[in-house]
Amino acid sequence: MPRYAGDAAALRALVRDQEVHRDVYVSEEVFQLEMEHMFPNSWVYVGHDSQVPNAGDYYGTTIGTQPILLVRHTDGTVKVLHNRCPHKGTRITSETCGNTGKFFRCPYHAWSFKTDGSLLAIPLKKGYENTGFEQSHAATGMAPVRHVRNYRGFVFAKINDGGLDFEEFFGESLSSFDNMIDRSPVGQLKVAGGVLRYMHNCNWKMLVENQTDTCHPMVAHESSAGTVVEVWKKAPPGTKKPMAVEIIAPFMSPYEFFENMGIRIWDNGHGHTGVHHSIHSDYSAIPGYFEKMTAAYGEKRAKAILGENRHNTVYFPNIMIKGPIQLLRHFKPIAANKTLVESWTFQLVDAPDMLLERTLMYNRLINAPTSIVGHDDLEMYERAQEGLHSNANEWVNLQRLYSPDEAGQTNVAVNGTSEWPMRHQFRAWTKFMTMGM
Amino acid sequence: MSMVAEAPLKNAVPTDQELIDFVVREARLIDQQRFDEWLDLYADDAYYWMPLEWNQTDPRLTCSLMYEDKLLLSIRVERLKGARTFSQKPKSRCHHVLQTPQVDSRDAAANSYVTWTPMHYVETRLEEQTLYAAWATHHLSVENGKLKIKLKRVDLINCDAAFGNIQLFM
């Protein structure tokens, strides 16, 4: 029996000031409502326009659980289309990405569509004469997602007509994208290196929350990062610290480090850790990079760009970016207890290759299904997904450093171990879940 | 479960059978979780490479599932012993089925031998058991009368699929 469908009050009751009900993680009904309401009401990340550089290039992905396509139209703009034939629903594209030429052609009955989705041709079209076909859903072709925004290469889409416009939804949080992109001497990123895809048997929000959870690294990652620190201690004195140790060891930083790093809160569930410093602050300089940045921006501006050490920026609902290492994690919901995590990496155009090499090393050491750090995290998520079925306590506690006046505050920097970002994400969750309900 | 200790090579140049025995022995050490002995099979400058892309040629500017030197491999082995390695409580187990390794190239002058081994690998923990199909390519050389791995490359047939945890070694 439905408990939440069409009942905004019941959904709001799942989120309290300092705790959330387990059904936000375990209920399939709540999950379906997220797909029907919360995702379509939000600006959701689709992909990067460097994935579709030429007219006819496409990339297939999802918004929530709905299949969509990012495509470069003949006029040079990017479009987002629902990836189904308007005839029988057949997925149009065969590969995840490729080039379709001037039009899409359904492999089932050869209906064809321009790259903006409009219907081009149907074989034996006279069979539809005098049937009122012009008024059908099918006649409009592959339905485009109407609200699309390409922000400096990063493409977002909102399925529903209502809700906030792009600027209102993201506000000041776009500064994290700006900083990541400005790290290229020519202000341009390119998807590079391949994508790591890691299946998680847990709710997608556990991953989102974990991006700003700074009280877990030194505990959950003691097995991986702690072992790195111990093994590295045995290296002969004077040995140059390898890149891999530079990457993993900071996960073992003490609580004080994370308290002082700070967390910033923006509107609509967005926010970032690493206001003052982060685990990425002390990486070795890459030869030749600073010189290129100085030549491009001048020394003062170059120092300002590279001086930002934002750790994880969460964009509600389901991505996180790491500006200092040009990495984006996409938490794709599949079911209440199943999430596909895609970790994408970017090349800074006109910067030394060594930066991409380090980014890729970070990605495989931390985000791969073969990563020991990833193993630590997934074990915790899966145990939580299981433990939440206990009836002894139906609530998840998000109370750390709670302050009664925090709701409504924006662009504030707080203690780096606060669970404010998680409470904040759930305030946004309630807002976009019940919007228009 | 007993396995004879590694025999020294009879001659300076390994026979095909010695190369084959070495590859089979490596898989057995993994299956029996004798990871310290397993690590000893790797040369100090060795790499263990598991590509992410089909026919991948570059481990540096293309991402891999694993591209690890001996330091990182030794960290994995130490981690498996850890008291707070929660993703290994309970521990995973694994099982290799190898096709007979084929000697693809032997170059005694360059001290370089390459074998190719199709295999099925099963990893299991709690109620989950996952089957992987792969090809292992071993680049071997002789050091102090013993074979050592310079590079082990594991190409999964579905290298670009979304996997859950892969916690041991293929």
Chai-1 contact restraints between the chains, C-beta under 6 A:
chainA,res_idxA,chainB,res_idxB,connection_type,confidence,min_distance_angstrom,max_distance_angstrom,comment,restraint_id
A,G193,B,T62,contact,1.0,0.0,6.0,A-B,restraint_1
A,G193,B,C63,contact,1.0,0.0,6.0,A-B,restraint_2
A,G194,B,L52,contact,1.0,0.0,6.0,A-B,restraint_3
A,G194,B,E53,contact,1.0,0.0,6.0,A-B,restraint_4
A,G194,B,T62,contact,1.0,0.0,6.0,A-B,restraint_5
A,G194,B,C63,contact,1.0,0.0,6.0,A-B,restraint_6
A,R197,B,A162,contact,1.0,0.0,6.0,A-B,restraint_7
A,M199,B,A162,contact,1.0,0.0,6.0,A-B,restraint_8
A,M199,B,G164,contact,1.0,0.0,6.0,A-B,restraint_9
A,E222,B,R84,contact,1.0,0.0,6.0,A-B,restraint_10
A,S223,B,R79,contact,1.0,0.0,6.0,A-B,restraint_11
A,S223,B,G82,contact,1.0,0.0,6.0,A-B,restraint_12
A,S223,B,R84,contact,1.0,0.0,6.0,A-B,restraint_13
A,S223,B,T85,contact,1.0,0.0,6.0,A-B,restraint_14
A,S224,B,R79,contact,1.0,0.0,6.0,A-B,restraint_15
A,T227,B,I75,contact,1.0,0.0,6.0,A-B,restraint_16
A,T227,B,E78,contact,1.0,0.0,6.0,A-B,restraint_17
A,T227,B,R79,contact,1.0,0.0,6.0,A-B,restraint_18
A,V228,B,I75,contact,1.0,0.0,6.0,A-B,restraint_19
A,V231,B,I75,contact,1.0,0.0,6.0,A-B,restraint_20
A,V231,B,E78,contact,1.0,0.0,6.0,A-B,restraint_21
A,A244,B,L72,contact,1.0,0.0,6.0,A-B,restraint_22
A,L340,B,A162,contact,1.0,0.0,6.0,A-B,restraint_23
A,L356,B,L61,contact,1.0,0.0,6.0,A-B,restraint_24
A,E357,B,R60,contact,1.0,0.0,6.0,A-B,restraint_25
A,L360,B,C63,contact,1.0,0.0,6.0,A-B,restraint_26
A,N363,B,C63,contact,1.0,0.0,6.0,A-B,restraint_27
A,R364,B,C63,contact,1.0,0.0,6.0,A-B,restraint_28
A,R364,B,S64,contact,1.0,0.0,6.0,A-B,restraint_29
A,A368,B,L65,contact,1.0,0.0,6.0,A-B,restraint_30
A,P369,B,F163,contact,1.0,0.0,6.0,A-B,restraint_31
A,P369,B,I166,contact,1.0,0.0,6.0,A-B,restraint_32
A,T370,B,L65,contact,1.0,0.0,6.0,A-B,restraint_33
A,T370,B,M66,contact,1.0,0.0,6.0,A-B,restraint_34
A,T370,B,I166,contact,1.0,0.0,6.0,A-B,restraint_35
A,I372,B,R79,contact,1.0,0.0,6.0,A-B,restraint_36
A,H375,B,S87,contact,1.0,0.0,6.0,A-B,restraint_37
A,H375,B,N165,contact,1.0,0.0,6.0,A-B,restraint_38
A,H375,B,Q167,contact,1.0,0.0,6.0,A-B,restraint_39
A,D376,B,S87,contact,1.0,0.0,6.0,A-B,restraint_40
A,L378,B,N165,contact,1.0,0.0,6.0,A-B,restraint_41
A,E379,B,F86,contact,1.0,0.0,6.0,A-B,restraint_42
A,E379,B,S87,contact,1.0,0.0,6.0,A-B,restraint_43
